[in-house]
Amino acid sequence: ETGVTQTPRHLVMGMTNKKSLKCEQHLGHNAMYWYKQSAKKPLELMFVYSLEERVENNSVPSRFSPECPNSSHLFLHLHTLQPEDSALYLCASSQEPNRGYTEAFFGQGTRLTVV
Amino acid sequence: GQNIDQPTEMTATEGAIVQINCTYQTSGFNGLFWYQQHAGEAPTFLSYNVLDGLEEKGRFSSFLSRSKGYSYLLLKELQMKDSASYLCAVHASGGSYIPTFGRGTSLIVHP
């Protein structure tokens, strides 16, 4: 069992649906991240929240909308997605600053399929 | 920007030794991570190298050469459970503290 919990583990949604992914960390960390992992591609950083403020958004389409209500919870709101958005969405957390580097702890991910 | 390259797939025999290479090009370098990811599971942290040389942790060792932009992960006494994807990630300086990941190397260990 990891200290980072994601729900749901699997999600199938239509292109017109609205859904949300949830992430909760029990490690007392102050930074949380969303990554997208597609087959045969590197992990792509989507959003970073440090101390509950968004600090990085790597040109992610607006159909993905993050929310970080507190340091333990992170959401990714999804609407009008495309089939190419089907992927594994991973949440991670870390403590910043931390001995000069970031060791990220990952959740088990949400396997998203857009139909 | 950063460019990270590692082999897509490797196979090895149980009990053997395997070396997974990672080369990188980055403007500013703070350190290099290795993560292990089993199918359908979360990536888990294996090692972090910031200085040149070899860091050993049980059956796993990680090596770094900053001048060559090169790292490798060495797995000894391979076990079937070592079949997984191994992700190399570079931590660059000058701004974001977030590591950039390579595509990962899928290691298959067979009897």
Chai-1 contact restraints between the chains, C-beta under 6 A:
chainA,res_idxA,chainB,res_idxB,connection_type,confidence,min_distance_angstrom,max_distance_angstrom,comment,restraint_id
A,T2,B,A42,contact,1.0,0.0,6.0,A-B,restraint_1
A,P42,B,F101,contact,1.0,0.0,6.0,A-B,restraint_2
A,P42,B,G102,contact,1.0,0.0,6.0,A-B,restraint_3
A,P42,B,R103,contact,1.0,0.0,6.0,A-B,restraint_4
A,L43,B,F101,contact,1.0,0.0,6.0,A-B,restraint_5
A,L45,B,I98,contact,1.0,0.0,6.0,A-B,restraint_6
A,Y101,B,G31,contact,1.0,0.0,6.0,A-B,restraint_7
A,Y101,B,Y48,contact,1.0,0.0,6.0,A-B,restraint_8
A,Y101,B,H91,contact,1.0,0.0,6.0,A-B,restraint_9
A,T102,B,Y97,contact,1.0,0.0,6.0,A-B,restraint_10
A,E103,B,F45,contact,1.0,0.0,6.0,A-B,restraint_11
A,F106,B,A42,contact,1.0,0.0,6.0,A-B,restraint_12
A,F106,B,P43,contact,1.0,0.0,6.0,A-B,restraint_13
A,G107,B,A42,contact,1.0,0.0,6.0,A-B,restraint_14
A,Q108,B,E41,contact,1.0,0.0,6.0,A-B,restraint_15
A,Q108,B,A42,contact,1.0,0.0,6.0,A-B,restraint_16
